[in-house]
Amino acid sequence: MPRRRLVTRVAAGLAVAALLSACGGGNGLAGQSAGQIMTSTISALRHARSVRLSGVVDQGTHTARIEVTMFRNGDADGTFDLSGTTGSLVVSSGSVYMRGPARFWQNLTSTGGASLPSAAATKLAGRWVILPHTAASGFSSFTFKGFEASLSKGRKSLTKVGTKTVMGQQAVGVKSPGNGTLWVSTTGTAYPIEIVSSSAKGTQRATFSNWNADSPPTAPAGAKSLAAILG
């Protein structure tokens, strides 16, 4: 075959492959076992740089809604709505920062017992606060490392639950006794699309989008510790 024709055919093949990739060609997950799907998903997570997480967390008498972008280095940036009041969240270089109105701080502290006195909540209102490390550890679930660890648990009890369209994407489901049902994209990279779990408290749902589309946040200027603000 003449060299020019060979080059032309190779170029055409690469162009077709690129188009298929851009359109999200099938990745073969639909035909795999539950264990293989989970292995592919965790592998995809380990190579991702960032993802947008939108979810609802039931905390008994309180319901928390979170919209946060998680980053591979452990940083995060987003909002945290607790019982109808919204605060901002930034995780940067291992430190957790939050800002919100007085009512937000009262709702936040009441999840662990008695709420913060109104005078103290007023002092925190509208200010970036550096949370103590003991409190910051509670946000480990909103990290790639924490997400991967949760998916790795109970892998011997996985069940494949079929395919369906989730958020406009073709997906295959894997059910785990501890995590609920994970829906994974069957086109393009094997990224999670949604996790749905049910308990006596109700149904909890988390969705994942905007993969590898954002840059890590910087620490908020002027942030102070609780001790520095409250005295």
C-alpha positions as a Markdown table, in Angstrom:
| # | Residue | x | y | z |
|---|---|---|---|---|
| 1 | Met | 0.0 | 0.0 | 0.0 |
| 2 | Pro | 1.4 | 3.5 | -0.9 |
| 3 | Arg | 2.7 | 5.4 | 2.1 |
| 4 | Arg | 0.3 | 8.3 | 1.4 |
| 5 | Arg | -2.7 | 6.1 | 1.4 |
| 6 | Leu | -1.6 | 4.3 | 4.6 |
| 7 | Val | -1.2 | 7.6 | 6.4 |
| 8 | Thr | -4.6 | 8.7 | 5.1 |
| 9 | Arg | -6.3 | 5.6 | 6.4 |
| 10 | Val | -4.5 | 5.8 | 9.8 |
| 11 | Ala | -5.6 | 9.5 | 10.1 |
| 12 | Ala | -9.1 | 8.6 | 9.3 |
| 13 | Gly | -9.1 | 5.8 | 11.8 |
| 14 | Leu | -7.9 | 8.1 | 14.5 |
| 15 | Ala | -10.5 | 10.7 | 13.6 |
| 16 | Val | -13.3 | 8.0 | 14.0 |
| 17 | Ala | -11.9 | 6.9 | 17.3 |
| 18 | Ala | -11.9 | 10.5 | 18.6 |
| 19 | Leu | -15.5 | 11.0 | 17.5 |
| 20 | Leu | -16.6 | 7.8 | 19.2 |
| 21 | Ser | -14.8 | 8.9 | 22.4 |
| 22 | Ala | -16.3 | 12.4 | 22.2 |
| 23 | Cys | -19.8 | 10.8 | 21.8 |
| 24 | Gly | -19.2 | 8.5 | 24.8 |
| 25 | Gly | -18.8 | 5.1 | 23.1 |
| 26 | Gly | -19.8 | 2.0 | 25.0 |
| 27 | Asn | -17.2 | 0.9 | 27.6 |
| 28 | Gly | -18.3 | -2.7 | 28.0 |
| 29 | Leu | -19.5 | -2.3 | 31.7 |
| 30 | Ala | -23.1 | -3.5 | 30.9 |
| 31 | Gly | -21.7 | -7.0 | 30.1 |
| 32 | Gln | -19.5 | -7.2 | 33.1 |
| 33 | Ser | -20.1 | -8.8 | 36.6 |
| 34 | Ala | -20.9 | -6.6 | 39.6 |
| 35 | Gly | -17.4 | -7.1 | 40.9 |
| 36 | Gln | -15.8 | -6.2 | 37.6 |
| 37 | Ile | -18.0 | -3.0 | 37.4 |
| 38 | Met | -16.9 | -1.9 | 40.9 |
| 39 | Thr | -13.2 | -2.6 | 40.0 |
| 40 | Ser | -13.5 | -0.4 | 36.9 |
| 41 | Thr | -15.3 | 2.3 | 38.8 |
| 42 | Ile | -12.7 | 2.5 | 41.6 |
| 43 | Ser | -10.0 | 2.6 | 38.9 |
| 44 | Ala | -11.7 | 5.5 | 37.2 |
| 45 | Leu | -12.0 | 7.4 | 40.5 |
| 46 | Arg | -8.3 | 7.0 | 41.2 |
| 47 | His | -7.5 | 8.7 | 37.9 |
| 48 | Ala | -10.0 | 11.5 | 38.3 |
| 49 | Arg | -9.0 | 15.1 | 39.3 |
| 50 | Ser | -12.3 | 16.5 | 40.4 |
| 51 | Val | -16.0 | 15.9 | 40.5 |
| 52 | Arg | -19.1 | 17.8 | 41.5 |
| 53 | Leu | -21.1 | 16.0 | 44.3 |
| 54 | Ser | -24.8 | 16.9 | 44.9 |
| 55 | Gly | -26.5 | 15.1 | 47.7 |
| 56 | Val | -28.9 | 14.8 | 50.6 |
| 57 | Val | -27.7 | 13.5 | 54.0 |
| 58 | Asp | -30.3 | 12.5 | 56.6 |
| 59 | Gln | -29.1 | 13.2 | 60.1 |
| 60 | Gly | -32.2 | 12.2 | 62.0 |
| 61 | Thr | -34.1 | 15.3 | 62.9 |
| 62 | His | -31.9 | 17.3 | 60.5 |
| 63 | Thr | -31.5 | 17.1 | 56.7 |
| 64 | Ala | -28.3 | 18.3 | 55.1 |
| 65 | Arg | -27.9 | 19.1 | 51.4 |
| 66 | Ile | -24.5 | 19.5 | 50.0 |
| 67 | Glu | -23.3 | 20.9 | 46.7 |
| 68 | Val | -19.5 | 20.5 | 46.6 |
| 69 | Thr | -16.7 | 19.9 | 44.2 |
| 70 | Met | -14.2 | 17.4 | 45.5 |
| 71 | Phe | -10.5 | 17.4 | 44.3 |
| 72 | Arg | -8.0 | 14.6 | 44.1 |
| 73 | Asn | -5.6 | 16.4 | 46.6 |
| 74 | Gly | -8.4 | 16.4 | 49.3 |
| 75 | Asp | -9.6 | 20.0 | 48.7 |
| 76 | Ala | -13.2 | 20.8 | 48.3 |
| 77 | Asp | -15.4 | 23.9 | 47.5 |
| 78 | Gly | -19.2 | 24.3 | 47.7 |
| 79 | Thr | -22.2 | 24.9 | 49.9 |
| 80 | Phe | -23.8 | 23.1 | 52.8 |
| 81 | Asp | -27.5 | 23.5 | 53.5 |
| 82 | Leu | -28.7 | 22.4 | 57.0 |
| 83 | Ser | -32.4 | 22.6 | 57.9 |
| 84 | Gly | -33.1 | 25.4 | 55.5 |
| 85 | Thr | -30.0 | 27.6 | 56.1 |
| 86 | Thr | -27.0 | 27.6 | 53.8 |
| 87 | Gly | -23.3 | 27.9 | 54.5 |
| 88 | Ser | -20.2 | 27.9 | 52.4 |
| 89 | Leu | -17.6 | 25.2 | 52.7 |
| 90 | Val | -13.9 | 25.3 | 51.6 |
| 91 | Val | -11.4 | 22.5 | 52.3 |
| 92 | Ser | -7.8 | 23.6 | 51.5 |
| 93 | Ser | -4.5 | 22.0 | 52.4 |
| 94 | Gly | -6.2 | 19.9 | 55.1 |
| 95 | Ser | -8.0 | 22.7 | 56.8 |
| 96 | Val | -11.8 | 23.1 | 56.8 |
| 97 | Tyr | -13.4 | 26.5 | 56.5 |
| 98 | Met | -17.1 | 27.4 | 56.8 |
| 99 | Arg | -19.1 | 30.6 | 56.6 |
| 100 | Gly | -22.8 | 31.2 | 57.1 |
| 101 | Pro | -25.5 | 33.2 | 58.9 |
| 102 | Ala | -26.1 | 32.9 | 62.6 |
| 103 | Arg | -29.0 | 30.4 | 62.2 |
| 104 | Phe | -26.7 | 28.1 | 60.1 |
| 105 | Trp | -24.2 | 27.9 | 63.0 |
| 106 | Gln | -27.1 | 27.1 | 65.4 |
| 107 | Asn | -28.4 | 24.4 | 63.2 |
| 108 | Leu | -25.0 | 23.0 | 62.6 |
| 109 | Thr | -24.1 | 22.7 | 66.3 |
| 110 | Ser | -27.5 | 21.4 | 67.3 |
| 111 | Thr | -26.9 | 18.2 | 65.2 |
| 112 | Gly | -24.6 | 17.1 | 68.0 |
| 113 | Gly | -26.8 | 18.2 | 70.9 |
| 114 | Ala | -27.5 | 21.6 | 72.3 |
| 115 | Ser | -27.3 | 24.4 | 69.7 |
| 116 | Leu | -24.9 | 27.3 | 70.0 |
| 117 | Pro | -26.1 | 30.3 | 72.0 |
| 118 | Ser | -27.5 | 33.0 | 69.8 |
| 119 | Ala | -24.9 | 35.5 | 71.0 |
| 120 | Ala | -22.1 | 33.2 | 69.9 |
| 121 | Ala | -23.8 | 32.4 | 66.6 |
| 122 | Thr | -24.1 | 36.1 | 65.9 |
| 123 | Lys | -20.3 | 36.5 | 66.3 |
| 124 | Leu | -19.7 | 33.8 | 63.8 |
| 125 | Ala | -22.3 | 35.0 | 61.3 |
| 126 | Gly | -20.8 | 36.0 | 57.9 |
| 127 | Arg | -17.3 | 35.2 | 58.9 |
| 128 | Trp | -15.0 | 32.5 | 57.6 |
| 129 | Val | -14.3 | 30.1 | 60.4 |
| 130 | Ile | -11.5 | 27.5 | 60.6 |
| 131 | Leu | -13.0 | 24.4 | 62.1 |
| 132 | Pro | -11.1 | 22.4 | 64.7 |
| 133 | His | -9.4 | 19.2 | 63.4 |
| 134 | Thr | -11.8 | 17.1 | 65.5 |
| 135 | Ala | -14.7 | 18.6 | 63.6 |
| 136 | Ala | -13.0 | 18.7 | 60.2 |
| 137 | Ser | -12.6 | 14.9 | 60.3 |
| 138 | Gly | -16.3 | 14.6 | 59.8 |
| 139 | Phe | -15.9 | 15.8 | 56.2 |
| 140 | Ser | -13.7 | 12.9 | 55.2 |
| 141 | Ser | -16.6 | 11.3 | 53.4 |
| 142 | Phe | -16.5 | 14.2 | 50.9 |
| 143 | Thr | -13.1 | 13.3 | 49.5 |
| 144 | Phe | -12.0 | 10.9 | 46.8 |
| 145 | Lys | -10.2 | 8.8 | 49.4 |
| 146 | Gly | -13.3 | 8.5 | 51.5 |
| 147 | Phe | -15.5 | 7.7 | 48.5 |
| 148 | Glu | -13.1 | 5.0 | 47.3 |
| 149 | Ala | -12.9 | 3.5 | 50.7 |
| 150 | Ser | -16.7 | 3.3 | 51.1 |
| 151 | Leu | -17.0 | 1.6 | 47.6 |
| 152 | Ser | -14.3 | -0.9 | 48.6 |
| 153 | Lys | -16.3 | -2.2 | 51.6 |
| 154 | Gly | -18.5 | -5.2 | 51.1 |
| 155 | Arg | -17.3 | -6.0 | 47.6 |
| 156 | Lys | -18.0 | -9.7 | 48.1 |
| 157 | Ser | -21.8 | -9.0 | 48.5 |
| 158 | Leu | -22.3 | -7.0 | 45.3 |
| 159 | Thr | -25.3 | -7.6 | 43.1 |
| 160 | Lys | -25.8 | -6.4 | 39.6 |
| 161 | Val | -29.2 | -4.8 | 39.1 |
| 162 | Gly | -29.4 | -4.1 | 35.4 |
| 163 | Thr | -29.3 | -1.0 | 33.2 |
| 164 | Lys | -31.3 | 2.2 | 32.8 |
| 165 | Thr | -31.0 | 5.9 | 32.0 |
| 166 | Val | -29.8 | 8.0 | 34.9 |
| 167 | Met | -29.6 | 11.8 | 34.5 |
| 168 | Gly | -29.8 | 11.4 | 30.7 |
| 169 | Gln | -26.9 | 8.9 | 30.7 |
| 170 | Gln | -26.9 | 5.1 | 30.1 |
| 171 | Ala | -25.9 | 3.4 | 33.3 |
| 172 | Val | -25.5 | 0.0 | 35.0 |
| 173 | Gly | -26.4 | -0.6 | 38.6 |
| 174 | Val | -24.5 | -2.4 | 41.4 |
| 175 | Lys | -26.2 | -2.9 | 44.7 |
| 176 | Ser | -24.2 | -3.1 | 48.0 |
| 177 | Pro | -25.7 | -3.9 | 51.4 |
| 178 | Gly | -23.8 | -1.0 | 53.0 |
| 179 | Asn | -23.9 | 1.6 | 50.2 |
| 180 | Gly | -27.2 | 1.2 | 48.4 |
| 181 | Thr | -27.3 | 1.1 | 44.6 |
| 182 | Leu | -24.5 | 2.7 | 42.6 |
| 183 | Trp | -25.2 | 3.7 | 39.0 |
| 184 | Val | -22.2 | 3.8 | 36.7 |
| 185 | Ser | -21.9 | 5.2 | 33.2 |
| 186 | Thr | -21.8 | 2.6 | 30.5 |
| 187 | Thr | -20.4 | 5.1 | 28.0 |
| 188 | Gly | -17.0 | 6.7 | 28.1 |
| 189 | Thr | -15.1 | 6.5 | 31.4 |
| 190 | Ala | -16.7 | 4.3 | 34.1 |
| 191 | Tyr | -17.6 | 7.2 | 36.4 |
| 192 | Pro | -20.3 | 7.0 | 39.0 |
| 193 | Ile | -23.5 | 8.9 | 38.1 |
| 194 | Glu | -25.6 | 8.4 | 41.2 |
| 195 | Ile | -25.9 | 6.5 | 44.5 |
| 196 | Val | -29.3 | 5.8 | 46.0 |
| 197 | Ser | -29.8 | 4.3 | 49.4 |
| 198 | Ser | -32.9 | 3.7 | 51.6 |
| 199 | Ser | -33.3 | 3.3 | 55.3 |
| 200 | Ala | -35.9 | 3.8 | 58.0 |
| 201 | Lys | -35.1 | 7.6 | 57.8 |
| 202 | Gly | -36.0 | 7.8 | 54.1 |
| 203 | Thr | -34.2 | 7.8 | 50.8 |
| 204 | Gln | -30.8 | 9.4 | 50.3 |
| 205 | Arg | -29.4 | 10.4 | 47.0 |
| 206 | Ala | -26.0 | 11.6 | 45.7 |
| 207 | Thr | -25.2 | 12.5 | 42.1 |
| 208 | Phe | -21.9 | 13.1 | 40.4 |
| 209 | Ser | -21.1 | 15.4 | 37.5 |
| 210 | Asn | -18.6 | 17.9 | 36.0 |
| 211 | Trp | -15.7 | 15.4 | 36.1 |
| 212 | Asn | -12.2 | 17.0 | 35.9 |
| 213 | Ala | -13.7 | 20.4 | 35.1 |
| 214 | Asp | -12.6 | 22.6 | 38.1 |
| 215 | Ser | -9.5 | 23.9 | 39.9 |
| 216 | Pro | -8.8 | 23.5 | 43.6 |
| 217 | Pro | -9.9 | 26.4 | 45.9 |
| 218 | Thr | -7.6 | 28.7 | 47.9 |
| 219 | Ala | -8.0 | 29.2 | 51.7 |
| 220 | Pro | -10.4 | 32.1 | 52.4 |
| 221 | Ala | -8.7 | 35.4 | 53.4 |
| 222 | Gly | -9.2 | 36.6 | 56.9 |
| 223 | Ala | -10.4 | 33.2 | 58.3 |
| 224 | Lys | -10.1 | 32.8 | 62.0 |
| 225 | Ser | -10.5 | 29.9 | 64.5 |
| 226 | Leu | -13.5 | 29.4 | 66.7 |
| 227 | Ala | -11.4 | 30.2 | 69.7 |
| 228 | Ala | -10.1 | 33.5 | 68.2 |
| 229 | Ile | -13.6 | 34.7 | 67.3 |
| 230 | Leu | -15.5 | 33.5 | 70.4 |
| 231 | Gly | -12.7 | 34.1 | 72.9 |
